[in-house]
Amino acid sequence: MSYYSKSWLYDEYKRLFLDITGAEPNKEEKEFLKNYFDPFNETGAKPIYYMAIFRLKRGYYKFFVYFLIAKKFKKDFKKAENLETLVALHKIFAKKMLNDSIKAYCKISD
């Protein structure tokens, strides 16, 4: 059985960042993304992901869940210093997180 590395989620969002901007994230952005999207971190993106799945299970509309994810990402990205690029990309990250949570919701409901 293969296991994900600790940085698999970071690698996905880093690849998304690279595809959208065409440039590698700078050192501060890399460090922030690595800490924020750490699957073992209880304060970063993990609670947002589980919140999205929970809201989908409760019958919330997708656009409302997307709005909540985007709002939380924007707030967290603005809180960090010198991350204007991430603030600009918060909607794209929110769409990816929404799609990932929909996939998980569909697996749960089967």
Secondary structure as a PSIPRED ss2 file (coil, helix, strand):
# PSIPRED VFORMAT (PSIPRED V4.0)

   1 M C   1.000  0.000  0.000
   2 S C   1.000  0.000  0.000
   3 Y C   1.000  0.000  0.000
   4 Y C   1.000  0.000  0.000
   5 S C   1.000  0.000  0.000
   6 K C   1.000  0.000  0.000
   7 S C   1.000  0.000  0.000
   8 W H   0.000  1.000  0.000
   9 L H   0.000  1.000  0.000
  10 Y H   0.000  1.000  0.000
  11 D H   0.000  1.000  0.000
  12 E H   0.000  1.000  0.000
  13 Y H   0.000  1.000  0.000
  14 K H   0.000  1.000  0.000
  15 R H   0.000  1.000  0.000
  16 L H   0.000  1.000  0.000
  17 F H   0.000  1.000  0.000
  18 L H   0.000  1.000  0.000
  19 D H   0.000  1.000  0.000
  20 I H   0.000  1.000  0.000
  21 T H   0.000  1.000  0.000
  22 G C   1.000  0.000  0.000
  23 A C   1.000  0.000  0.000
  24 E C   1.000  0.000  0.000
  25 P C   1.000  0.000  0.000
  26 N C   1.000  0.000  0.000
  27 K H   0.000  1.000  0.000
  28 E H   0.000  1.000  0.000
  29 E H   0.000  1.000  0.000
  30 K H   0.000  1.000  0.000
  31 E H   0.000  1.000  0.000
  32 F H   0.000  1.000  0.000
  33 L H   0.000  1.000  0.000
  34 K H   0.000  1.000  0.000
  35 N H   0.000  1.000  0.000
  36 Y H   0.000  1.000  0.000
  37 F C   1.000  0.000  0.000
  38 D C   1.000  0.000  0.000
  39 P C   1.000  0.000  0.000
  40 F C   1.000  0.000  0.000
  41 N C   1.000  0.000  0.000
  42 E C   1.000  0.000  0.000
  43 T C   1.000  0.000  0.000
  44 G C   1.000  0.000  0.000
  45 A C   1.000  0.000  0.000
  46 K H   0.000  1.000  0.000
  47 P H   0.000  1.000  0.000
  48 I H   0.000  1.000  0.000
  49 Y H   0.000  1.000  0.000
  50 Y H   0.000  1.000  0.000
  51 M H   0.000  1.000  0.000
  52 A H   0.000  1.000  0.000
  53 I H   0.000  1.000  0.000
  54 F H   0.000  1.000  0.000
  55 R H   0.000  1.000  0.000
  56 L H   0.000  1.000  0.000
  57 K H   0.000  1.000  0.000
  58 R C   1.000  0.000  0.000
  59 G C   1.000  0.000  0.000
  60 Y C   1.000  0.000  0.000
  61 Y C   1.000  0.000  0.000
  62 K H   0.000  1.000  0.000
  63 F H   0.000  1.000  0.000
  64 F H   0.000  1.000  0.000
  65 V H   0.000  1.000  0.000
  66 Y H   0.000  1.000  0.000
  67 F H   0.000  1.000  0.000
  68 L H   0.000  1.000  0.000
  69 I H   0.000  1.000  0.000
  70 A H   0.000  1.000  0.000
  71 K H   0.000  1.000  0.000
  72 K H   0.000  1.000  0.000
  73 F H   0.000  1.000  0.000
  74 K H   0.000  1.000  0.000
  75 K H   0.000  1.000  0.000
  76 D H   0.000  1.000  0.000
  77 F H   0.000  1.000  0.000
  78 K H   0.000  1.000  0.000
  79 K H   0.000  1.000  0.000
  80 A C   1.000  0.000  0.000
  81 E C   1.000  0.000  0.000
  82 N C   1.000  0.000  0.000
  83 L C   1.000  0.000  0.000
  84 E H   0.000  1.000  0.000
  85 T H   0.000  1.000  0.000
  86 L H   0.000  1.000  0.000
  87 V H   0.000  1.000  0.000
  88 A H   0.000  1.000  0.000
  89 L C   1.000  0.000  0.000
  90 H H   0.000  1.000  0.000
  91 K H   0.000  1.000  0.000
  92 I H   0.000  1.000  0.000
  93 F H   0.000  1.000  0.000
  94 A H   0.000  1.000  0.000
  95 K H   0.000  1.000  0.000
  96 K H   0.000  1.000  0.000
  97 M H   0.000  1.000  0.000
  98 L H   0.000  1.000  0.000
  99 N H   0.000  1.000  0.000
 100 D H   0.000  1.000  0.000
 101 S H   0.000  1.000  0.000
 102 I H   0.000  1.000  0.000
 103 K H   0.000  1.000  0.000
 104 A H   0.000  1.000  0.000
 105 Y H   0.000  1.000  0.000
 106 C H   0.000  1.000  0.000
 107 K H   0.000  1.000  0.000
 108 I H   0.000  1.000  0.000
 109 S H   0.000  1.000  0.000
 110 D C   1.000  0.000  0.000
